[in-house]
Amino acid sequence: MECLELVGLTKWADHRPYEMSGGQQQRVAIARAVANSPQMIIADEPTGELDSRTATEILGLFQTLVKERHMTMLMATHDSLSDEFVDQVLRLKDGQIMTHEEFLAEEEAERAAQEAALAAAAWVTQRRLSPSKPEPVEAGVAPASTSSASVSSTLLQWLKQRQ
């Protein structure tokens, strides 16, 4: 019962899993994991099926376990909300840990590509709505080795010249 109390589910001790919400079921799983007082808990996508409020509660519970019970928590997740609750974030790409600099460079390249796509869509929309006859668009293919950042930069320059 101590573990159910820790996760705030003492009232639900006699209930079946199908009678509980996703967040409550996740808390039961945490209580089971904590029952043997492990030094480490490995959690795979612990907030994947939860709404943001419940996910925040679960991440707060993990944070409490780490601080008060001196446990190590290893969590694999795609949920960036977890970044606010952890001491260290390691990001993986193709099975390798990325450095912080690599992550920032990739994030910047993705942002630039999104901006270029939005600019291209806006230009195409503007041309479609324009009463004048649109100019022919030159087709081109970037080499496979070209980074998305350089492709985005080239596309932005091309769009600026056309306007």
C-alpha positions in Angstrom: 0.0 0.0 0.0 3.0 2.3 0.6 3.7 2.3 -3.2 0.1 3.1 -4.0 0.2 5.9 -1.5 3.3 7.3 -3.1 1.6 7.5 -6.4 -1.7 8.8 -4.9 -3.9 5.8 -5.7 -4.8 4.3 -2.3 -8.5 4.8 -3.1 -8.1 2.8 -6.2 -6.5 -0.3 -4.6 -9.4 -2.6 -5.2 -10.1 -1.4 -8.8 -9.3 -3.3 -12.0 -7.1 -1.6 -14.7 -10.0 -1.2 -17.1 -11.7 0.9 -14.4 -8.8 3.4 -14.3 -7.7 6.2 -16.6 -4.5 6.1 -18.6 -2.7 8.3 -16.0 -3.9 6.0 -13.1 -2.7 2.9 -15.0 0.7 4.6 -15.5 0.9 5.4 -11.8 0.1 1.7 -11.0 3.0 0.7 -13.3 5.3 3.2 -11.4 4.1 1.8 -8.0 5.0 -1.7 -9.2 8.4 -0.6 -10.4 9.2 1.2 -7.1 7.9 -1.7 -4.9 11.3 -3.5 -4.8 13.3 -0.2 -4.1 15.4 -0.4 -7.3 18.4 1.8 -7.8 17.3 2.5 -11.4 14.0 2.7 -13.2 14.0 2.4 -17.0 10.9 4.0 -18.5 10.1 3.7 -22.2 7.8 6.5 -23.4 6.2 6.9 -20.0 4.0 9.8 -21.1 3.3 8.7 -24.7 -0.4 8.0 -24.2 -1.1 10.7 -21.7 -2.5 14.2 -22.0 -0.1 17.1 -21.1 -1.6 17.6 -17.6 -1.2 14.0 -16.6 2.2 13.7 -18.3 3.3 16.7 -16.2 2.1 14.9 -13.0 3.9 11.7 -14.0 7.1 13.5 -14.7 6.8 15.4 -11.4 6.4 12.0 -9.7 9.6 10.7 -11.4 11.4 13.9 -10.3 10.3 13.2 -6.7 11.5 9.6 -6.8 14.9 10.7 -8.0 15.3 13.4 -5.4 13.7 11.7 -2.4 14.4 8.0 -3.0 17.8 8.7 -4.7 16.8 6.6 -7.7 18.3 6.9 -11.2 15.7 7.4 -13.9 16.5 6.5 -17.5 13.7 7.6 -19.7 13.4 7.2 -23.5 10.8 9.7 -24.8 9.9 11.9 -27.7 8.1 14.3 -25.4 10.1 17.5 -25.0 8.0 18.3 -21.9 10.3 15.9 -20.0 13.3 18.3 -20.6 11.9 20.5 -17.8 12.0 17.7 -15.3 15.4 16.1 -15.9 19.0 16.8 -15.0 20.5 15.7 -18.3 19.1 15.2 -21.8 20.9 12.9 -24.3 19.6 12.9 -27.9 20.0 10.0 -30.3 20.2 10.0 -34.0 20.7 6.8 -36.0 21.6 5.0 -32.8 24.4 7.5 -31.8 24.3 10.1 -29.1 24.4 13.6 -30.6 26.5 16.4 -29.0 24.6 19.5 -28.0 26.2 21.4 -30.9 25.1 18.7 -33.4 21.6 18.9 -32.1 21.5 22.7 -32.3 22.8 22.6 -35.9 20.2 20.1 -36.9 17.5 22.1 -35.2 18.6 25.2 -37.1 18.7 23.4 -40.4 15.1 22.1 -39.8 13.9 25.6 -38.9 15.5 27.0 -42.0 13.9 24.3 -44.2 10.5 25.0 -42.6 10.9 28.8 -43.3 11.9 28.0 -46.9 8.9 25.8 -47.4 6.6 28.4 -46.0 8.2 31.1 -48.2 7.8 28.9 -51.3 4.2 28.1 -50.5 3.5 31.8 -49.9 5.1 32.7 -53.2 3.2 30.0 -55.1 -0.1 31.2 -53.5 0.7 34.8 -54.3 1.4 33.9 -58.0 -1.8 31.9 -58.2 -3.8 34.9 -56.9 -2.0 37.4 -59.0 -4.0 38.7 -62.0 -0.9 38.8 -64.2 0.5 35.8 -66.0 2.9 33.9 -63.8 6.5 33.6 -64.9 7.7 30.1 -65.7 9.4 28.3 -62.8 12.8 26.8 -63.5 13.0 23.2 -62.2 16.2 22.1 -60.5 17.3 19.2 -58.3 19.8 19.6 -55.5 22.5 16.9 -55.3 21.8 14.3 -52.6 24.9 15.4 -50.6 23.6 18.9 -50.3 22.5 19.8 -46.8 18.9 20.9 -46.1 20.3 24.2 -44.7 22.1 25.0 -48.0 19.1 23.9 -50.0 16.9 26.2 -47.9 19.3 29.1 -48.2 19.5 28.7 -51.9 15.7 28.5 -52.2 15.3 31.6 -50.1 17.7 33.5 -52.2 16.0 32.3 -55.4 12.6 33.4 -54.0 13.9 36.9 -53.1 15.3 37.4 -56.6 11.9 36.5 -58.1 9.9 39.0 -56.0 
